[in-house]
Amino acid sequence: MIKTIKKYNWLLIIVCLITLLGACSFQGNTTPSYLPENKEEMEATKPEEIIYPPPVEIDIIAVGDIMVHGPQLRAQHKPQDDTYDFTNNFQFVKPYFEKADLVIGNLETTFGGGERGYSSFPMFNTPDTLADALKDSGFHVISTVNNHTMDTGSKGMLRTIDVLKERNLEVIGTRREEKEDVFLIKEIEGIKIGLTAYTYETPKLGEYKTLNGIRVPKEVENLVNSFSYESLEEDLLKMKDTIEDMKKRGVEFIIFYIHWGDEYQRQPNSYQRVIAEKLSDYGVDIIFGSHPHVVQPVEIIESDISNKNTLVVYSMGNFLSNQRYEILKNRYTEDGVIINAKIKKDFEANTVTLQGVSYIPTWVHRYHSKGKVIYEILPVVDALEDKDFYNLYSSDSVWRAENSKTNTIEIIESLDIPRPIEIQLIKAN
């Protein structure tokens, strides 16, 4: 028994010696076998550095109200085949649109269908070929929500969406089904842009919301983005929820089209200013305003809450209409403006910012040629430098174009305050 124990003791001592020698041998080589043994191999195994794309810039264009009054319907009618063609209205602004990455406008009419009969104020119904002209001229997104959205009823409201989408024009402000988002997301050059549009409501009729005094049927009430001045605080919080939903979906830059303000007034009212400040605090980057039918000032709001510089264009005026001085005794309803916002994304810093703002004054030129009335939207700075090319033949047209240019420049430049981003007057070409 004693001999057996001694035998196992010797075996235990031998095992310990082997383990100790192995440990000493490992300590003599401090580089683990799974690591490179020299500097060159170490460098070769470093993880690759992230290479970010260079910064990108895109141009976003916005314009105001696009309307078709009775004289325009007659001017664009082709009696030989009983059709309508609006292409020439946009021929002088099309070259500028083609340079932009995103072009947006406010459609202040409906496509209710020819069987209803085409009509003008106060209940607009325009031929579908206006949508063809919008597409041809370079528009990408159309706001369809305003005080004339219900002019041809709920069927006309829904049909307007269909007509635009059939031409690959995207729509904001109205939708076909409640399950659809109340906003649009577009990704351009790696920048995720969120867009939506809202209009003011007129006072309720019983339990019904109204637009321009027209009752909005309950079955489409939630398909129209609107707000009431009577419940503004509550409705602003709903807009805030929309903005938060956009951000959750990865939106990096937010644009709101707002139909608001007082018609024919060249200064924003108190509601416009309150809404603009709130939306800036919520994180909106650009607010494009419509409805007053005249150009109002352009402002950049600096929010301490969102740390945003929010571009606010209170009203872009009439882009296309027949609201003439002869009818309204108002020189400013013939004026409009093209706003160009330059957006920059820095991929390394992961920031998207408003880099610059420029504008082009526009004027709706109405004149007679070969016994026919012609409507053309002119970039007036260019037009006044090359009158023959832009069909500015009469002294009256030249005077009105000059007057329009002066009106727009004066009102946009009217805010005598420091601006964190310069707003520049530019030529279209």
SULZI-V647973 format. One record per residue. N is the residue number from 1. RES is the residue in one letter. OMEGA is omega in degrees with one decimal (NA if undefined). Layout:
# SULZI-V647973
n;res;omega
N;RES;OMEGA
N;RES;OMEGA
This chain:
# SULZI-V647973
n;res;omega
1;M;178.7
2;I;179.9
3;K;179.8
4;T;178.7
5;I;178.6
6;K;-179.1
7;K;-179.7
8;Y;177.4
9;N;178.6
10;W;178.3
11;L;179.5
12;L;178.9
13;I;-179.3
14;I;179.6
15;V;179.0
16;C;179.6
17;L;-180.0
18;I;179.4
19;T;-179.5
20;L;180.0
21;L;178.1
22;G;179.1
23;A;178.7
24;C;-178.8
25;S;-179.3
26;F;-179.9
27;Q;178.8
28;G;179.0
29;N;-171.3
30;T;-179.6
31;T;179.1
32;P;-174.7
33;S;-176.8
34;Y;177.7
35;L;176.5
36;P;-175.4
37;E;-179.6
38;N;-173.7
39;K;-178.2
40;E;179.6
41;E;178.2
42;M;-179.8
43;E;-177.1
44;A;-176.6
45;T;177.4
46;K;177.3
47;P;-178.5
48;E;176.4
49;E;178.0
50;I;178.6
51;I;-177.7
52;Y;173.8
53;P;176.1
54;P;177.9
55;P;177.9
56;V;175.2
57;E;175.8
58;I;179.6
59;D;177.7
60;I;180.0
61;I;175.0
62;A;175.9
63;V;-174.3
64;G;-168.3
65;D;176.1
66;I;-173.7
67;M;176.6
68;V;178.0
69;H;-176.6
70;G;178.8
71;P;176.6
72;Q;176.5
73;L;-179.5
74;R;-178.8
75;A;-175.3
76;Q;-179.4
77;H;176.7
78;K;-173.1
79;P;-177.1
80;Q;176.9
81;D;177.2
82;D;177.2
83;T;179.9
84;Y;180.0
85;D;-177.3
86;F;-172.1
87;T;-174.6
88;N;-179.6
89;N;-170.9
90;F;-169.8
91;Q;-176.7
92;F;175.3
93;V;-179.9
94;K;-179.7
95;P;179.2
96;Y;178.7
97;F;-176.4
98;E;179.0
99;K;-173.9
100;A;177.8
101;D;-179.1
102;L;-179.6
103;V;-174.3
104;I;176.5
105;G;179.0
106;N;179.4
107;L;-177.3
108;E;172.7
109;T;177.9
110;T;171.8
111;F;-176.2
112;G;179.3
113;G;-176.1
114;G;-178.0
115;E;177.8
116;R;-172.6
117;G;-179.6
118;Y;-172.7
119;S;-179.1
120;S;-179.3
121;F;8.6
122;P;-178.0
123;M;-172.6
124;F;170.3
125;N;-169.4
126;T;177.0
127;P;-179.1
128;D;-177.0
129;T;171.7
130;L;177.6
131;A;176.2
132;D;-179.5
133;A;177.2
134;L;178.8
135;K;-178.3
136;D;-176.4
137;S;174.5
138;G;176.9
139;F;176.6
140;H;-175.3
141;V;-179.5
142;I;170.7
143;S;-176.6
144;T;-177.1
145;V;178.9
146;N;-176.3
147;N;177.8
148;H;-176.7
149;T;-175.6
150;M;-175.6
151;D;177.8
152;T;175.5
153;G;-178.6
154;S;178.0
155;K;178.5
156;G;178.1
157;M;-179.3
158;L;179.9
159;R;178.1
160;T;176.8
161;I;-177.2
162;D;-178.4
163;V;-179.9
164;L;-177.9
165;K;176.1
166;E;179.2
167;R;179.4
168;N;170.4
169;L;-178.4
170;E;-169.6
171;V;171.0
172;I;176.0
173;G;174.8
174;T;179.8
175;R;-177.1
176;R;-175.7
177;E;-178.1
178;E;-178.9
179;K;177.4
180;E;177.3
181;D;175.4
182;V;178.5
183;F;179.2
184;L;174.3
185;I;175.9
186;K;176.5
187;E;-178.2
188;I;178.8
189;E;178.0
190;G;178.1
191;I;-178.9
192;K;-174.6
193;I;175.0
194;G;-179.1
195;L;172.4
196;T;-178.5
197;A;179.7
198;Y;173.5
199;T;175.4
200;Y;174.0
201;E;168.0
202;T;-174.8
203;P;-177.3
204;K;169.4
205;L;-174.1
206;G;-179.8
207;E;-175.2
208;Y;168.5
209;K;176.9
210;T;170.9
211;L;-177.6
212;N;-179.5
213;G;179.7
214;I;-178.9
215;R;176.2
216;V;-178.7
217;P;-176.8
218;K;-175.9
219;E;177.8
220;V;-176.0
221;E;-177.8
222;N;178.5
223;L;-177.8
224;V;178.7
225;N;-178.5
226;S;176.9
227;F;179.5
228;S;174.5
229;Y;-178.9
230;E;178.1
231;S;-171.0
232;L;-177.8
233;E;179.5
234;E;-178.2
235;D;175.6
236;L;177.6
237;L;175.0
238;K;175.2
239;M;178.0
240;K;177.2
241;D;177.0
242;T;179.3
243;I;178.5
244;E;176.8
245;D;176.8
246;M;-177.8
247;K;178.7
248;K;178.8
249;R;175.4
250;G;179.5
251;V;-176.6
252;E;-176.4
253;F;-170.1
254;I;-179.7
255;I;175.4
256;F;165.5
257;Y;-177.8
258;I;174.3
259;H;-167.8
260;W;171.4
261;G;-178.0
262;D;-179.9
263;E;173.0
264;Y;176.7
265;Q;-173.2
266;R;176.9
267;Q;178.7
268;P;176.7
269;N;-174.9
270;S;178.1
271;Y;179.0
272;Q;-178.3
273;R;178.8
274;V;-179.4
275;I;-179.7
276;A;-178.9
277;E;179.1
278;K;-179.4
279;L;175.5
280;S;177.5
281;D;-179.7
282;Y;176.2
283;G;177.3
284;V;-176.9
285;D;-179.3
286;I;172.1
287;I;175.9
288;F;-176.1
289;G;175.8
290;S;175.4
291;H;-177.3
292;P;179.7
293;H;170.9
294;V;179.1
295;V;174.7
296;Q;-174.9
297;P;175.1
298;V;-175.2
299;E;171.7
300;I;-177.1
301;I;175.7
302;E;-177.1
303;S;175.4
304;D;-177.4
305;I;-178.8
306;S;-174.8
307;N;179.8
308;K;162.1
309;N;-175.3
310;T;174.9
311;L;178.7
312;V;173.2
313;V;-169.3
314;Y;173.0
315;S;-179.4
316;M;175.6
317;G;179.6
318;N;174.7
319;F;176.8
320;L;178.1
321;S;173.2
322;N;177.8
323;Q;-172.9
324;R;176.5
325;Y;-177.8
326;E;-176.8
327;I;-172.4
328;L;-175.0
329;K;-179.4
330;N;-177.3
331;R;-168.9
332;Y;-177.7
333;T;176.0
334;E;-172.6
335;D;173.3
336;G;-179.9
337;V;170.4
338;I;177.5
339;I;177.5
340;N;177.9
341;A;179.1
342;K;-176.1
343;I;-178.6
344;K;172.9
345;K;173.1
346;D;-174.1
347;F;-179.1
348;E;178.9
349;A;-178.1
350;N;179.7
351;T;172.8
352;V;-172.9
353;T;171.8
354;L;-174.0
355;Q;-177.3
356;G;-180.0
357;V;175.4
358;S;-178.2
359;Y;177.5
360;I;174.7
361;P;176.6
362;T;179.8
363;W;177.9
364;V;-177.9
365;H;175.0
366;R;179.8
367;Y;-179.4
368;H;176.5
369;S;179.1
370;K;176.1
371;G;-177.7
372;K;176.7
373;V;-178.3
374;I;172.9
375;Y;177.7
376;E;175.8
377;I;-176.7
378;L;164.3
379;P;-161.2
380;V;179.4
381;V;177.3
382;D;-175.6
383;A;-178.8
384;L;176.7
385;E;-179.8
386;D;-170.6
387;K;-177.8
388;D;-178.4
389;F;-177.1
390;Y;173.8
391;N;176.6
392;L;-173.8
393;Y;-174.3
394;S;178.8
395;S;178.5
396;D;179.3
397;S;179.7
398;V;179.8
399;W;-177.3
400;R;177.3
401;A;177.1
402;E;-179.5
403;N;179.8
404;S;178.7
405;K;-180.0
406;T;179.1
407;N;-173.8
408;T;179.9
409;I;-178.1
410;E;-176.3
411;I;-179.9
412;I;-179.9
413;E;-169.0
414;S;-178.0
415;L;-176.8
416;D;-179.1
417;I;176.2
418;P;-180.0
419;R;179.3
420;P;177.8
421;I;-176.8
422;E;176.4
423;I;-170.2
424;Q;169.8
425;L;-179.9
426;I;172.5
427;K;-179.5
428;A;-173.3
429;N;NA
